[in-house]
Amino acid sequence: MGINKRILISGYYGFDNSGDDAILKAIVKDINEKDNSIEIAVLSNNPIFTEKVYGIKAVNRFKMKDVIKAIKECDLFISGGGSLLQDITSTRSLLYYLTLMKLAKGFDKPIMVYANGIGPINKKLNRILTRKTLNKVDLITLRDEDSKTFLEGLGVENRNIFVTADPVFTLEPSKERVIDDILTKEGIPWERPLVGISVRNWINEDNLIPIVAKAIDHIIEKYKVNVILIPMHYPEDLSISKNILEGVSSQNCYIISNKYNVEDIMGIIRRLEIIVAMRLHSLIYAATQNVPMVGIVYDPKIEGFLKSIDMGHMCSVENLQYDHLISNIDYVWKNRAELKNGLKELDIKMRQEALKNVNMALDLLKR
């Protein structure tokens, strides 16, 4: 009997962020469906929770002795999906992920950057370190063309760079009866059409909160719908959602107060006519469920994704204006049937592209 191959996955896991949890869930699912003999381990902020939810081995990402041991024992190191390589969040975060790749290369392990969205990286030293590291990895797949353009501008000359799609496109939502139970538990009636709002904390909340609250009143009055506020990252998204709800005059606005898994959130979004959203994976969830969207852009990755799926209906959070937001919402509502058909065609393509990631990973593992 041969020893099973081992894959170690690094990413922003175990932080109660639905988008990153979805990425890990999709990667693990796709690997297991292709070859369930592979042993998968992941670096996590909450190893106990991660092991319970995903059924894989988890290592505390901050215990470097354990991290180094896990890298030494793996046969393939994956720098998992998401926006790991950027310095907008912090330089420390970027250096953490680059250091892990350097350690893996030091142990002569094959390295795959798996469906990443890369950038922005603004500091000169950070740009140099990222370029040097990425030129030495074995394979880079990207979830959008903007990330490839960014790498070209960074001077990365690695020949093994491919644009695929976010792994989340391979996930399926929870069944309808499960979503019925969730909506009932949350006290959300569904006799009227549903519109979703999903926002995150931002530096100019004094502008964001009242504009979104006013837009919700417009949506409810004009379209005779119920509006659901959907937090994607706990607890901060729940906090700003509650602040928005306090500013809404209508009685037909509700909030998802409890924490649910990836498939449940996707299933809730599937029920919507349209969604107005900030976080990337709320938009990706909507795309997978063919739900037309309006983006509120706080990061280039949001604009890049919306352009990549031909959904250019967006507003910048930095200079958010009520009239501009409403014009986008009104357009998407009016044309939602046509936009939904376009997303259905796109979803088939994106699923195929997303599965290329796992096929390339397993090819690299076999070398």
Secondary structure as GFF3:
##gff-version 3
##sequence-region A 1 367
A	DSSP	beta_strand	6	10	.	.	.	ID=ss1
A	DSSP	alpha_helix	18	34	.	.	.	ID=ss2
A	DSSP	beta_strand	39	44	.	.	.	ID=ss3
A	DSSP	alpha_helix	47	54	.	.	.	ID=ss4
A	DSSP	beta_strand	57	60	.	.	.	ID=ss5
A	DSSP	alpha_helix	64	73	.	.	.	ID=ss6
A	DSSP	beta_strand	76	79	.	.	.	ID=ss7
A	DSSP	alpha_helix	91	106	.	.	.	ID=ss8
A	DSSP	beta_strand	111	116	.	.	.	ID=ss9
A	DSSP	alpha_helix	124	134	.	.	.	ID=ss10
A	DSSP	beta_strand	139	142	.	.	.	ID=ss11
A	DSSP	alpha_helix	145	154	.	.	.	ID=ss12
A	DSSP	beta_strand	161	163	.	.	.	ID=ss13
A	DSSP	three_ten_helix	167	170	.	.	.	ID=ss14
A	DSSP	alpha_helix	176	185	.	.	.	ID=ss15
A	DSSP	beta_strand	194	198	.	.	.	ID=ss16
A	DSSP	alpha_helix	205	223	.	.	.	ID=ss17
A	DSSP	beta_strand	226	229	.	.	.	ID=ss18
A	DSSP	alpha_helix	236	246	.	.	.	ID=ss19
A	DSSP	beta_strand	253	255	.	.	.	ID=ss20
A	DSSP	alpha_helix	262	270	.	.	.	ID=ss21
A	DSSP	beta_strand	274	277	.	.	.	ID=ss22
A	DSSP	alpha_helix	280	288	.	.	.	ID=ss23
A	DSSP	beta_strand	293	297	.	.	.	ID=ss24
A	DSSP	alpha_helix	300	308	.	.	.	ID=ss25
A	DSSP	beta_strand	314	316	.	.	.	ID=ss26
A	DSSP	alpha_helix	322	334	.	.	.	ID=ss27
A	DSSP	alpha_helix	336	366	.	.	.	ID=ss28
###
